[in-house]
Structures are given as C-alpha cells and as structure tokens.
Amino acid sequence: MSQPILSIRKLRKSFGSAEIMRGVELDLLPSERHAVIGPNGAGKSTLFHLISGNLTPTSGDIIFDGQRIGGKSPEAVNRLGLARSFQITNIFPRLSVFENIRLAVMGQHRMQYVFWKLIDRDRRIREETDKLLELVRLKAKATTIAGEMAYSEQRSLEIAMTLASNPKVILLDEPMAGMSHEETLYTAALIQEVTKGRALMIVEHDMDVVFSLSDRVSVLVYGEVIATGTPAEIRGNAAVKEAYLGEELAQ
C-alpha cells in the first residue's frame, strides 16, 4: 500500500466539556476516493473543519503530504494543495459562471484585486478559466448568472472553483444534498470524472453514491471511526449496521 497523502492520528476536538472528536484515526491514499459516513452529529463536518483549517485540534496530528497542518489557516492549507467545498453552496450568485471561476483562478495567482478590465487581457487567466468550464461541463453556461442556474449546476460551478487551485486532495461535504435523483446521478458522474488522479474525501448521506463512488469507506459515530473498509466490507459489517443504518446498509 502506498504512503497516505493525508494521515489523521489520535485527533481530538473539544468544545468546553463536550468532546466531539475522540481520537480519530484515518488515512487517505493518493488518488483514492474515500467516503466518510455516519449519523447526524457524528462529527463529520467538524472533521472537515479540522482538516481544512477552519478549526484547531485540541490534540492529535493531521499530516498532509508530509507536513503537519493542524492549526494552520485555511489559506495556508489550501496553498499546500488541499481544497474543500462546503455543505451550503459557496458561490457569487450575482456574477456569471465565467466570472465566478475566474475569481477562483485569480485567487490562486494572488490577483484578486486587479481591475477586471485589465484582467480581461490576461490570456493565462482566461485559458485556465475556460479549461475549468469545459471540465465541469458548464461552457454553454459561461455568461449565465450563477444564482439563476439549477442547484446541481451551482454545485458543478463550486466544484470548478474548488479545482482552480489544482489541489492534490479535495474535500466535498455533502455535494448531493437537496438534489433530485437525476441531479445526483449527474453530479456523481461529474465528481468521478474530475477527481481522476486526485485524492477525494467525501461526506455523503446517499448510500448509493457512497458505495458506487468510493474505493474505501470510513464510518464515524460519536467522534470515533468504528470501521474502515471497501464498500462491500462496510455493507456487511455487523457493527456498522447496528451503530448507523441498521439493516438498510444490507439492502
């Protein structure tokens, strides 16, 4: 087995007397798609906040690509090659699709405050933006106001903005939340396509998506990982059935 690109060891996070993370141990391998599942309140979003720098661990290690990142700022973590999308779509709804992606590309080149009339002349920025539009199948929507698009298209846009930093690791927090069945199928296929060659950690409640998309699955319950394995191993794990979804996992 190759060396993990992301390694979490004895990770703990407390808020006052409430311990949310209770010694989490987890590895993400290069180019692996790894799902984290668990009941509401299990600590999944807290785990993502800790990895991406939005929260500081109480104790334990988060090692990304050989560097300890626990306590680093989100900007510092992102510069090292880790990008995250959130449960709530995080776009600029009054800007066009092209402008949203261009802002993300500009941010990676430290050009957020350049006048837009000048940036229009920057061939590199335009080419990178166009490539991302093509990658997430939004080229035909380039001039559409982002807030006027369907929800699944807004999520595709957010994925493009996440990819603007050319990350080694992508964290996606419930990307299919609120989608119809057709939108879910479309977005799952898109995620599978755009994450080729990258490591993906995904929090998702749709078990069909989890089992079809993931190479491995970890089950988080009350701040502890109770099982990690292939989708087939997790589906047949008696402890997982009892602690999380009961017999639903066996269906």
C-alpha positions as CSV (number, residue, x, y, z in Angstrom):
1,M,0.0,0.0,0.0
2,S,1.3,3.5,-0.9
3,Q,2.0,6.1,1.7
4,P,-1.1,8.2,2.7
5,I,-1.3,11.7,1.3
6,L,-3.4,12.6,4.3
7,S,-3.0,10.9,7.7
8,I,-5.0,11.7,10.8
9,R,-3.7,10.4,14.2
10,K,-5.4,10.5,17.6
11,L,-7.4,13.5,16.6
12,R,-9.4,15.1,19.3
13,K,-11.6,18.2,19.4
14,S,-13.5,19.5,22.4
15,F,-15.8,22.5,22.8
16,G,-15.8,23.1,26.6
17,S,-16.7,19.9,28.2
18,A,-18.1,18.4,25.0
19,E,-15.7,16.1,23.2
20,I,-16.7,16.0,19.5
21,M,-13.6,14.2,18.0
22,R,-12.5,11.3,20.2
23,G,-9.2,10.0,18.9
24,V,-10.0,9.7,15.2
25,E,-7.5,7.6,13.1
26,L,-7.9,7.9,9.3
27,D,-5.7,7.6,6.2
28,L,-6.4,8.9,2.7
29,L,-4.3,7.4,-0.1
30,P,-3.1,9.2,-3.3
31,S,-5.8,9.0,-6.0
32,E,-8.2,7.3,-3.6
33,R,-11.9,8.2,-3.3
34,H,-12.7,7.8,0.4
35,A,-16.2,8.4,1.9
36,V,-16.9,9.3,5.5
37,I,-20.4,8.3,6.6
38,G,-22.2,8.4,9.9
39,P,-25.3,9.6,11.6
40,N,-26.1,13.3,12.2
41,G,-24.0,14.6,15.0
42,A,-21.2,12.1,14.4
43,G,-18.7,14.8,13.8
44,K,-18.2,14.6,10.0
45,S,-18.3,18.4,9.4
46,T,-16.1,19.0,12.4
47,L,-13.6,16.6,10.9
48,F,-13.6,18.5,7.7
49,H,-13.3,21.8,9.6
50,L,-10.2,20.5,11.4
51,I,-8.6,19.1,8.2
52,S,-9.2,22.3,6.2
53,G,-8.1,24.7,8.9
54,N,-11.4,26.2,10.0
55,L,-10.9,24.7,13.4
56,T,-7.8,23.9,15.5
57,P,-7.4,20.4,17.0
58,T,-7.4,20.0,20.8
59,S,-4.8,17.3,20.3
60,G,-3.5,14.8,17.8
61,D,-1.9,15.2,14.3
62,I,-3.2,16.0,10.8
63,I,-0.4,15.3,8.3
64,F,-0.8,16.3,4.7
65,D,1.8,15.4,2.1
66,G,4.4,15.0,4.9
67,Q,3.6,18.3,6.7
68,R,1.6,18.8,10.0
69,I,-1.3,21.1,9.2
70,G,-3.3,21.0,12.4
71,G,-3.8,24.6,13.4
72,K,-2.8,26.2,10.1
73,S,-5.1,28.7,8.5
74,P,-7.5,27.6,5.7
75,E,-5.4,29.7,3.2
76,A,-2.2,28.0,4.2
77,V,-3.8,24.6,3.9
78,N,-5.1,25.5,0.5
79,R,-1.8,26.7,-0.7
80,L,-0.3,23.3,0.2
81,G,-2.7,21.6,-2.1
82,L,-5.9,20.8,-0.2
83,A,-9.3,22.3,-1.3
84,R,-12.7,22.0,0.2
85,S,-16.3,22.6,-0.8
86,F,-19.0,23.2,1.9
87,Q,-22.5,21.8,2.6
88,I,-24.0,25.1,1.6
89,T,-23.2,26.2,-2.0
90,N,-20.5,28.9,-1.8
91,I,-20.6,30.9,-5.0
92,F,-21.2,34.5,-6.0
93,P,-24.8,34.4,-7.1
94,R,-24.9,37.8,-8.9
95,L,-21.8,37.1,-11.0
96,S,-21.7,35.0,-14.2
97,V,-20.4,31.4,-14.2
98,F,-17.3,32.6,-16.0
99,E,-16.7,35.4,-13.5
100,N,-17.1,33.0,-10.6
101,I,-14.5,30.7,-11.9
102,R,-12.2,33.5,-13.0
103,L,-12.2,34.9,-9.4
104,A,-11.2,31.5,-8.1
105,V,-8.4,31.3,-10.7
106,M,-7.2,34.8,-9.9
107,G,-7.1,34.0,-6.2
108,Q,-4.6,31.2,-6.9
109,H,-2.4,33.7,-8.7
110,R,-2.8,36.2,-5.9
111,M,-4.6,38.6,-8.3
112,Q,-7.9,39.1,-6.5
113,Y,-7.6,42.9,-6.5
114,V,-6.6,43.5,-10.1
115,F,-9.1,45.7,-12.1
116,W,-11.3,43.4,-14.2
117,K,-10.8,45.4,-17.4
118,L,-7.1,44.7,-17.1
119,I,-7.6,41.0,-16.2
120,D,-9.6,40.6,-19.3
121,R,-6.3,40.9,-21.2
122,D,-4.6,38.2,-19.2
123,R,-4.5,35.2,-21.5
124,R,-3.3,32.8,-18.9
125,I,-6.3,33.5,-16.6
126,R,-8.8,33.2,-19.4
127,E,-7.3,29.9,-20.6
128,E,-7.4,28.4,-17.1
129,T,-11.0,29.6,-16.6
130,D,-12.1,28.1,-20.0
131,K,-10.4,24.7,-19.2
132,L,-12.4,24.5,-15.9
133,L,-15.6,25.5,-17.6
134,E,-15.1,22.6,-20.1
135,L,-14.1,20.2,-17.3
136,V,-17.3,20.7,-15.3
137,R,-19.5,20.9,-18.5
138,L,-20.5,24.5,-18.0
139,K,-19.1,26.0,-21.1
140,A,-22.5,26.7,-22.5
141,K,-23.5,28.5,-19.3
142,A,-20.4,30.8,-19.2
143,T,-22.4,34.0,-19.4
144,T,-25.3,32.8,-17.2
145,I,-25.8,34.5,-13.8
146,A,-24.8,31.8,-11.3
147,G,-27.8,32.4,-9.0
148,E,-30.2,31.7,-11.8
149,M,-28.9,28.1,-12.5
150,A,-30.3,24.8,-11.3
151,Y,-28.9,23.7,-7.9
152,S,-26.9,20.8,-9.5
153,E,-25.3,23.3,-11.9
154,Q,-24.4,25.6,-9.0
155,R,-22.7,22.6,-7.3
156,S,-20.8,21.9,-10.5
157,L,-19.7,25.5,-10.5
158,E,-18.5,25.2,-6.9
159,I,-16.5,22.1,-7.9
160,A,-14.8,24.1,-10.7
161,M,-13.9,26.8,-8.2
162,T,-12.5,24.1,-5.8
163,L,-10.4,22.7,-8.7
164,A,-9.0,26.2,-9.5
165,S,-6.1,25.6,-7.1
166,N,-5.2,22.3,-8.8
167,P,-5.4,20.5,-5.5
168,K,-3.9,17.2,-4.6
169,V,-6.7,16.5,-2.2
170,I,-10.4,17.5,-2.5
171,L,-12.9,17.5,0.4
172,L,-16.5,17.5,-0.6
173,D,-19.1,18.0,2.1
174,E,-22.5,16.5,1.1
175,P,-22.3,17.6,-2.6
176,M,-25.6,15.8,-3.4
177,A,-27.7,17.3,-0.6
178,G,-31.0,18.6,-1.9
179,M,-30.7,17.1,-5.3
180,S,-33.2,15.1,-7.3
181,H,-32.3,11.5,-8.4
182,E,-31.3,12.7,-11.9
183,E,-29.2,15.5,-10.5
184,T,-27.5,13.1,-8.1
185,L,-26.6,10.8,-10.9
186,Y,-25.2,13.6,-13.0
187,T,-23.1,15.1,-10.1
188,A,-21.8,11.7,-9.0
189,A,-20.5,11.1,-12.6
190,L,-19.0,14.5,-12.7
191,I,-17.2,14.0,-9.4
192,Q,-15.8,10.7,-10.6
193,E,-14.5,12.3,-13.8
194,V,-12.9,15.5,-12.3
195,T,-11.2,13.7,-9.4
196,K,-9.3,11.3,-11.6
197,G,-5.7,11.4,-10.4
198,R,-6.5,13.2,-7.2
199,A,-7.4,12.1,-3.7
200,L,-11.0,12.7,-2.7
201,M,-12.6,12.6,0.8
202,I,-16.3,13.0,0.6
203,V,-19.1,13.2,3.3
204,E,-22.3,12.0,1.8
205,H,-25.6,10.5,3.1
206,D,-26.8,8.9,-0.2
207,M,-25.6,5.3,0.2
208,D,-25.9,4.5,-3.5
209,V,-23.5,7.3,-4.2
210,V,-21.1,6.3,-1.4
211,F,-21.0,2.6,-2.5
212,S,-20.7,3.3,-6.2
213,L,-18.1,6.2,-6.0
214,S,-15.8,5.2,-3.1
215,D,-12.7,2.9,-3.0
216,R,-13.0,2.8,0.8
217,V,-15.5,4.0,3.4
218,S,-14.9,5.0,7.0
219,V,-17.8,5.1,9.5
220,L,-17.7,7.9,12.1
221,V,-20.0,7.5,15.1
222,Y,-19.9,9.9,18.1
223,G,-16.4,11.2,17.1
224,E,-14.8,7.8,16.6
225,V,-14.1,5.8,13.5
226,I,-15.7,2.4,14.2
227,A,-14.8,0.8,10.8
228,T,-12.9,1.4,7.6
229,G,-13.0,-0.9,4.5
230,T,-14.2,-1.4,1.0
231,P,-17.9,-0.7,0.2
232,A,-18.5,-4.5,0.3
233,E,-16.8,-4.8,3.7
234,I,-18.7,-1.9,5.2
235,R,-22.0,-3.1,3.7
236,G,-21.5,-6.4,5.5
237,N,-20.2,-5.1,8.8
238,A,-22.5,-6.1,11.7
239,A,-21.2,-3.3,14.0
240,V,-21.8,-0.7,11.3
241,K,-25.4,-1.9,10.7
242,E,-26.1,-1.7,14.5
243,A,-24.5,1.7,15.1
244,Y,-25.5,3.5,11.9
245,L,-28.1,2.4,9.4
246,G,-29.4,-0.9,10.7
247,E,-30.4,-3.3,8.1
248,E,-30.6,-0.5,5.5
249,L,-26.9,-1.0,4.7
250,A,-27.6,-4.6,3.6
251,Q,-30.2,-3.6,1.1
